[in-house]
Amino acid sequence: MRKTTRMGMTALAAAMMLTGASSFAYGNSTPVKAVTTIADGASAVKLNYPLVINGALSSDGGYLHKDGKTVMLPLRTIAQALGYSITWNAETKSAELARGAQWTSVRVGEDQYSFAKMLIKLGIAPQSVSGKLYVPEAFASEVLQAEVSRAGNGVNISLAQEEEKETLTTPGFVTGIHLQDGKGQIRINGVGTEGLVLNVDTTTKITDEEGKELTWDALLLGMEVDAVHAIFSTLSLPPQTPLYELKVKTKTAETEILGTSGTIEEVITGENGHVAVRIKGEGLNDRSPSEIVLQLLPETTIALNDGSKLEASKLVKGSAVIGFYNPMLTKSLPPQGNAWKIVVQPEAQPTEPTNDEAANSLQ
């Protein structure tokens, strides 16, 4: 996380002159009182910590928290000055901030702040003083990713320089698409607790292998992709991480693909020698059945998550697979269709020893 670094010395020095003075005119701005006392019930705070944001002295100030070290800053003032929109969510009773891909929310009395889809603590909860929300100064640096510095009673805040993102690239197949207006989530390499969930926002790019930008409606279930994402992820199952770029490696004339994840219940060989598999499990979207018979065609791709190709002989009863197919299905039960791609999933590793293993470990 970003630490305290530079400060605008000229503006901050001017702000320092406020201490002990009755007023100070910054440029052509309205004079600001050096010390303003706000009563809040039985308590009172002194807004005697001048605030300089992006080189300009703010008409709002901060106050010293009762811990004697932390300066509490006016949330709306710093958020708007740094280019964030701020709205009140009545359902969650929290203030929500957004700027591009960055989003966070704060709630009075809760030391819990959202950053990069994770929750962090800053040691002090937001406080309400006479109807105005204040946050600890660390909120500006650790959550809003601004540069914060202090000299005496003054606090200087400025937008940090953009740093090159550290990324990882994960190859795989698309197993879930939940997008609206260029925002939402994509899942690769599994369903349920398996795979990786990629969080998409309006800054996320989607390209083909040559780097040509695509639109999100070109993305289909089963497509082979390289996901360029953050090096960090949540500890949830499946883990989630911000997606920076999705490189689509599959080229197809299909406009829609359905998918079913599950187990091969039966391998069927017809009189003409054609092979089909019956998969039972879970449909990957609303139009995908939970059970389906898929005919294997000469052009059907059979592969592992990493893209390694397999022979059809590897499809045996009991194998965990994800079958992808176009929506042209029979009306039989279960429906039948032509397999576009079948991805064989890795075998799940046992989390606990079997009875035999437990007995052997005692010998």
N, C-alpha and C positions, 0 to 999 in steps of 0.2 A: 504494500500500500504506500501511497505517496506521503512523504514526510515534509515537515516545515522547512522552507528554503528561503527564496528571495523575498524582498519587500520593496515597495515603492518608497524610497527614503524621503523624497521631497514632501509627498503628501503626508507620510507618517509623521515627519518632523513637525509639519503644520498642525497635525492633530494633537501632537504632544503638548502644544502650546495651550491647549484647552484646559489642562489640569491646573486648577487653582484660579482660572480666569472666569469671568462671568459670561463672556461670549467671544466668538471668533468668526470672522467672515472669511470663507474659503473661496477665493476667486470672486465670482459674481453671485455666489449662492447666498441664501438667507442665513444670517447669523444663527449659530447653534449653541444652546446652553451647555456649559461645561458639565454641570451636575443637575440631573433631573431626578426627583424622587417620585416614585409611583407607589401609592398605597395599594396593597392587595390583601384585603381582609385585615387581619391583625398584624401582618408583616409589611415591610416596605423594602424596596430595592432602590439603589442609586445607580442610574445609568451614566456612570462617570468613566466608562471605557469607550473612548472614541473609536469609530469604525471607518476604515478606509477601504473601499472596494474598487479594484481596477484603477487605482490612482485618484479616485474621487472621494472626498469626505462625505459620509452619509449623514443625513439628518437624524438617523436612529443610532443609538449607542447600545452597548452591552453592559452587563453587570457581573460582579464577582459572585460565583456560587459559594454556598456556605462551606465548601471544602477548603476555601481560602486560596485555591490555585486555578480553578477553571473559570474562564470567562464564558458567560451565556450570551448567545447572539440571537438577534431577531430573525426567525426563519424566513418569513416572507421577504424581508429586505434583502438578505444575502442571496436567496434563491433567484429572485427576479433580476437582481443585478448581474448574476452569473448566467443568465439566459434560460433559466428553468421556468416552465409554467407550473403553477401551483393551484390545486383544486382540493376541495373538501369532499371526502367520501362519507356520506351520512350513514351508509350501511355499516362500514367498519369503524366509523368515528375517528378517522385519521386524515392527515394532510398528505396528498400525493404530489410528488414532484417528477417532472419529466423534461428531458432535453435530449433529443435524438434517441440514441439507443439506451441512454441512462434513465433509470427509473428508481424511485425509492418512496417510502412512506414512513411517516412518524406519527406516534400517538402519545398524547400526554400521559406521563407517569410510567411509560414502558421503555426500559433500556433495551430496545430491540430495533435495529435499523436494517433495512434491506439494501444489500449491495451485491450486484452481479448474480442475482437470483439466490443469494444466500443471506442469512441473518447474522449480524454481528452485534456486539455490545461495545459501548464506549465508556461504560462506568457510571454514566449519569443519564437519567431519563429526561425527555423534553419537559419543560415547565411552562405553565400558562400564567402570565402576569397581566392582570387587568384585560383579559380577553386576547392577549397577543402571545403567540407561541415562540418560545426561546429554546435553542438547542446548544449543546456544548460546542466549543470552538473546534473540537476534533471532528465534528460532523462535516465541517467545510472541507477538511483535508482528507479524511478517511472515506467519506461517502460521496461528497460532491467532487472529489479529486481536484480541489483547488490548492493553491499554495498559501499557507498561513504563517504569519510571523508576528511576534509581539516585541514591543519595546516600551517599558514602563507600563502605562495604562492603555496604550494604543494597540489596536489589532488591525493588521493589514491583510487583505484577502485579494487574491488575483487568480485568474484561470492559469492552470499549469500548462507548460508546453506539452504538446502532443508527443507521446513516446511511441516508438515502434512496438507493436504488440508482439508478445511471445506466443507462438502458436504450435499446435500439433496437427498433424494430418492423419485422419483415420479413414481407411478405405472400407467399403461395404456396399450393402444393398438397402434400398429404401423400403422400410416395412411399415411406415406410418406417415401420413401427411395431414396436418391439421393447421391450415393457414387461412387467414382472412385479411384482405387488404395488405398483403406483404408482411404480415406479422403472425406469429404463432409458433408451432413446433413441428419438427420432422424427427422421425425415429429411424435409426439404421440398425441392422444386424440383430434383430430380435423383437419379441413381443413380451407382454407381461413384465417380469422383472429383469429380462435380458435386454441386451443392446445398449444403445446410447441415445438420449434425447437431446436434440440440438435446438436451442432457442433462437428463433429468427426474428429480426426486426427490420425496419426500413433501410438500415445501412448494410444489411447482409447482401452479398452478391451471389448470383447464380450464373455460371458460365459453362460453355462446352469445353472440350479438351484443348481447343485452339485459343481459348480465352475470350471467345465471343460471348457477349452478355445475352442471357436468355430471360424469358419471363417465367414466373412461378407456375403458370398453368402448363408449361412444358414438362414439368416434373411428374413422373408416374411411379406407382408402386413397382418394386422390382428392379428399378434402374440401378446400375452400378455407378457409384459416386466416390469421390474423394472429398471428405469433409475437413475443411480448415477451420479449426476451432480454438478456443482458449486452452491454456495449459492446465487450468483448474476446472474442477467440476464439483457438484454437490455430492454428499455422501449417501444420497437416496438410491433406491433400486427401482428402476434403472437410474444411473447418474445423469445429471443434466449439465450442459455447458453452453455458453454463448457461441453461435456459429458466425464466422466472418465471411466465409466463401464456400459455396458448394460447387464442385466441378463435376459435371455430368459426363460420364464416359460412355453411356449407352446411346446409340442412335436407332430410332425406330419410327415406323410410320404409324404405329398405334396411337390412338388419341385417348384411350382409357384402358386401364389394367386393373383387374381385381386380384385379390389374394386371400388365401386361406392358410393359416398356420396350424400345424397339428402333427399327428402321427399317421404313418402309412398303415392303414388297417388291412389292406389287401393289394396284392400285385396280380393283375389280370392279364393273361395272354390270350388273345383272340384266335380264331381259326386261321385268320390270315397272317398270324404271327405278330400283329401289332400289340404293343404293351400299353397298359393303362394302370394308374395307381388310384386307389381310393383313399383320400385324406380326410380325417375327421379331427376337428378341433375348434378353431375360432376364426371368424371372418375378420379381415383387416379393415373393412369399412362397412357402411350400411348396406351396400349392394352385394357384398361377398357372403356366400353361404358358409355355414360352419362345417358342412360335409360336402364333398364333391369328388367326382371321378374325372381324372384328367388323362387324356390320350397323349402319349409321347410321340411327337413328330420328329422327322429327321432334323428339323431346325430348332427343336427344343433345346435350350441350354440347361445343363445340369452342373451345378458348381457348389463350392464352399463359400463361406462368408468373405474370404479373402480374394475370391475370384477364380481360384483354382478349379479347372474343369474336371468333371468326373464322368465315368462311364455309367450307362443306364443300369448296369448290373449292380451298382452300389445302392440302388433303391430297393430296399427289402422291407418286409413287414416289421413294424416296430421302429423304423427310422423316424427321427424328428425332422420335419421338413417344413418349408414354406413354399407353397405352390402359387405361381402367378399365371394369369390367363386373361384373355379378352372377355368381354361381357356377353358374347354370343354363346348361350348355354341352352341345353335342352330343358324341357319342362318336367323331366322325370324326377323321381326322388331316389337317391340324391341326383341333382343335376349333373350333366356331363358337359365337358368342354375340352378345348385343345390347350395343352400346357405351353405357355410361352417361356417360362423359366421355372426351375425347381432348385431351391437352395437347401442343401443339407446342413442342418444345424449340428454344432458340436455336441457330443454326449455330455449330459449334466454330470458333474462330479458329486459323489455322495458327500453330504455334510457331516454325517455321523457314521461310525463303523457299523458294519453288519454284525449280527449275532456271532457268526463264525469268526469274524475279525476280532471282536471283543474277547471271545473265548481264547483265541490264539495269543492275544496280547497278555493274557494272565498266565500263560504256561512258561 
